[in-house]
Amino acid sequence: MLDIFNTSEMIMMGLVVFSSFWIFLFNYRQDNKEKYSGNSWLILLDLLINMGMSVTGYLLISVVFTNIPQLAAYEGYRYPIGYLFGLTSNVSIPIVLKWFQQQITKKLNEAGKGK
């Protein structure tokens, strides 16, 4: 567990947070302008949530690579895979939740028409 707080891990978490900030700034904010209109505090909250998801995604891969002996042969891939997984985790989770919401809405609409 102390491996999470070593210098290389802290540098990688900082890189993930930095990259997550720019992805949020250039991509996510433009897609949701109507949601944020008049709610500037919501932008900050959403940014913190996205950065948290990115760091959590990176930490998940890092913990898996350091604690599973079968992955010792692939130790060199830990940082690139963790970086990419961290950045895609803050994008993929909202996409999956939106898809899930659409599926539930579709089923409820079908159930409502059937009655």
BALOKOL-673730 format. One record per residue (C-alpha): x, y, z. Coordinates in steps of 0.25 Angstrom, whole numbers, plus 5000, padded with zeros to 4 digits. Layout:
BEGIN
XYZ;...
This chain:
BEGIN
500050005000;501250095002;501550084988;500450174984;501150294991;502550274984;503050384975;502750314962;501350284966;501150434970;501650484957;500750394949;499550434957;499950584955;500050554940;498650484940;498050604948;498750704938;498250624926;496850604932;496750754934;497050784919;496150684914;495050734923;495350884919;495350854904;494350744902;493350724913;493050864916;492650894902;491650774901;490850814913;490750964913;489250964915;489450884928;490450984933;489751114930;489651194942;490251084951;491751114951;491951034964;491450914956;492550924947;493550924958;492850804964;492850724951;494250754949;494650704963;493850574960;494450554947;495850574952;495550474964;495050374954;496350384946;497250364958;496350254963;496450184949;498050204949;498150154964;497250024960;498249984949;499450024958;498949934969;498649824960;500049824954;500749824967;499949724974;499749614964;500949534962;500549484948;500749624943;502149644947;502649614933;501849734928;502249834939;502749924928;501349944923;500849984936;500950134934;500450154920;499250054922;498950124935;499050264929;498150224917;497150154927;497150274936;496750364925;495750274918;495050244932;494550384933;493950384919;493450244918;492650244932;491750354927;491550294914;491150164920;490150234930;489550314918;489350184910;488750114923;487850234925;487350224910;487150074911;486250094924;485450214917;485250124905;484750004914;483850104922;483250164909;482950024904;482349974917;481450104917;480950084903;480649934906;479549974916;
